[in-house]
Amino acid sequence: MKLLPINCNQCNKIIYRSIGRINESIKFGWKTLCSEICKNRARNKQQLIKCSNPSCNKTFKRQQKAIQPLGKNYCSKSCSISINNSKFPKRKALKKNCLVCNKEFKGREKFCSVICKNKSQIISGDLILEQIKSFYNKNARIPFKNEFSYTKSARLRFGTWNKAIKSAGFEPNPVMFAKKYIAKDGHKCDSLAEKIIDDWLYARKLIHERSIPYGINNMTADFKVNNTFIEFFGLAGQLKSYDKLVEKKRKLWKEKGLKVIEIYPNHLFPKNQLEKILNF
């Protein structure tokens, strides 16, 4: 068998192959390699690149797909960190004073320690009384518990919510429906909430009636404006008998095709939403 000289595609060393093998390699596009070492080198697709750190300039190999554009190829983490630190220097921590003890400290928090943070969350009795008086001056009435921000703190400082109200110089709200209220137009209301609704209608000059009977089982509606009934369900979800009455009324509305607007305590407290609910 006649052998012909041919160069190794990797190291360029002259080797000898038969005419059949040479033709076969040309036909299939195979590389001619002299040894296992050259075969391994041929399989290695890494490229030789230079470290992007100017103070390093070390050369190293990296796979083609791992090479970063814009010259961001570093031979090690230390080279990468040194460049990033020079481009983006660390900010100096600002010194500030603790809002509780006035101690100087560094950090993002408003307080120097957990102890000071806990102290800042303690609501004093004087602040509670001040808030109650402020609410009264603004709304001409004392606040309900569900519309006051520091109800829990008030109980801790004074024992009960009613004691906090008395300490502020006011009489506590009576039990719901235990006291009658007179609206600005003279209507008698069963609760302060109903008085708020009545006064809202009166202020907008909306002609309305109070305690309108439905004509069945002595059931009545709280208000009526034109052909629309208005019901305030102040105890909804608190008493089973009350919830049963509400369901009976809803069944009646459906049978008679009545137009009824339902109002709940969360529509009045802590934010009055009557403008949105009663959009006549």
N, C-alpha and C positions, 0 to 999 in steps of 0.2 A: 504494500500500500504506500503510495507516494504521499509524503507530508510536505506542506508548504509553510513558509514562515509567515506569521501574522503578529501584529502588536496587541498587547493587552489594553483594553479600553480604559483601564484604571491607572496602571503604573507605566504604561507604554513599553513594557518589557517584551522582547521578541520570544514568541512561543511557536510551536509547530502543531498544526492541525491538518486533518485529512481534507481533501477537496469537498467531500460530502458534508462534513460538519461545517465547513466555512460557508458553503452554499445554503445550508439549512439555517444558519445564524442570520445570513443576509435576508432570506425569505421571510423569516418570522420577526426580524428586527431584534434579535437577541444580542446581548453584549458578549464579547469574548474576553474572559477573565482568566488570569494565570493561576490563581490560588484562592483558598477560602478567605484569606485576609482581604484580597481585592473584592471578593464577592460581598463581604460584610461592609466594606467601604462604599461599594456601589449602592447598597441598600440604604445607607445613611444619607438622608436628605437635608441634614443640617447645613446651615451656611455660616461662614466665618464672618463675624461682625465685630465692630469696635464699640467699647463702652462709651455711653453718651456723657459720662462724667469727665469734664476736661482735665481734671487733676488725676485721673486714672489712666485713660487711654488703653486699657487692657483689651486684648482680643479674646473672643470666646465664640463657641458655636451655639446655634439655636435653630430650632425647626422653623421652616418658612412661615407657617401659620401663626407662630408665636412671636414673630418679629413685629414690634410696634412701630407705627408711623411717627413722623415728626421728631425723630431722634430721641425716643424715650426708652431706649434699650440699655439696661444697666447689668453689669456682670454680677452684682450682689445686692442684697438689701441695704447694706451700709452705704453704698454709692447712691442708691435711690433716695434714702432718707436724708443724706447730706445735701442733695440737690433740692429736695422738697422743703427742707428747713430753711435753706437760703432764699427760696422763692416765697415761702409763706411762713415768716417768723411767728413764733408763738406770742399771743397777746399777754401782756402783763395783767395779772389779776388786779382788779380795782379794789381799793380799800373802802370800806363803808362802815357806818356805825349801826350797831344793833338798835332796833326800834324800841326795845324794852329796857336794856341795861346801859345802852349807849357805848358799849365796848366796841373797839375797832377790830374788824376782822376782814378776811378775804373770802370771796365766794359769791354765788348767785343768789343765795337765800337772803331773806329780809332779817333773819335772826341769827345770832351767833351760835345758838345751841337749841336742842330740843326743849330744854327747860324754859328758855325764853319764849319759844314758839307756843308752848302750852299756856304760859302766863298771858300771852297776847290774846288768847281765845277765851279768856275768862271775862264775862260781861258783868260789870259792876251793877250794884243796886241803883246807884244814882243815875246811871245811863238808862236803865230800864224805866225808871220814873220819868226821866226827861222825855223818853220816846212816847210814853203814854200821854203825857201832857201835850206834846207836840201834835200827836194824832188828834187829840180832842180839839185843839185850837184850829186845826185844819178842817175837820169833818163835823164839828159840833156834837160829837158823841164819843164814847169810849170805844176802843177796838174790841173786836171779837178775838178769841184765841187763834182761830185759823187765819187771821189776817195780820198777826203780830209776829215779828221776826224772832223775838227772844222769849217765847212762851216757856220753853223748858228752863231757861236761865231764871225767869221770873219765879217759877215754882221752887227752884233750888235756893234762891235768895230770900224769898218771903214765905215759903211753905206751900201756898196755893196761889192760883191765878187771881182769885177774888181778893186775897190779902194784898197782893201787889196793886190792884186797882184802888183799894181803900188807902194804901200808903201814899198813893199819888193824889189823894184828896177827892176821889169820886166814889159813887155808889156802883157796885157791880151790876152787870146785866142780870135781870131775873131769868128764871127758868123759861125756856121757850114756850110761848102761848100763855104763860101765867099772868102776864101784864098786858093790858090793852094800850095801844098807842093811837093818838089822834093825828091824822095827816093834816097837811096845810089847808086842804079843802073841807075839813071837818069830818071826813070819813073815819070810822072806827076800824082799826086794824088789829089783828090778833098777834102780830109780832113786829119787831123793828124792821125786819126784812120786807114785810108787806107795806109798811109805812114808806120805806125807801122807793118801792115800786109805785105806790100811789102818788108820792110827791114828784116822781119822775114824769108821770103822765100829766099831772097838774101843771108842772113847769112848762110843758110843751103844748099846753092848752088842748089836750086831747080829752074830749068828753068821755067819761067812763063811769061805770056802775060798780058797786061792791056787793059781794055775796049774792050772786044771781043763781036762783034755783034752776036745776036741769028739768025738774018736773017728775023725777023718778027717785024713790027711796030717800027722799029728803037730801039728796046730793046737791051741792052748790058749787059754783065756780067763784074764785076769788075776785076776778075782775072781768068786765066785758067792755070792749071798745068796738062800736059799730056791730058787726056780726062775728067778731072774733072774741073768743073766751081766753082768759089768761089764768093759769094755775101756778101757784108757788108750792112746790113740794119740799118743804123744809126738813122733813124727817125721812125722806126716801133712803132706803137701805139701812135704817136704824131700828124700825119696828116692823114685825111681820104683819100685824093687823093694818098698819098704815100702808104697806106695800100692796096688800090685798085690795084696799080701797082704791088705790091708784089704778090697779088693773081693772077694777069694775068701771071706773070712770073712762078709761081708754076704750073698753068694750062698748060703752054707751056712746062715745063720740063716733065710733066706727059705724054703729047701727043707725045713728041719726045724721051722719055725714056732717058733723060739726067741725068747725075750724078752731083749733085750740093751740095755744103756745104754752109750752112747759118751761118753767123757770126753776133752777136749783140753786142752792147756796153758793156753789162755785161760780155762778154767773154774777153774784153780787160781791163776794169776798174771795181773795183780798182786793180784786179789781172789779169795778162795776162795768159789766158788759151789756147793760140794757140797751144801749144805742145800737148794738149789733143784733141782739135778740129781738127787740121790739122795733123792727124797722117798718113803721107804718108809712 
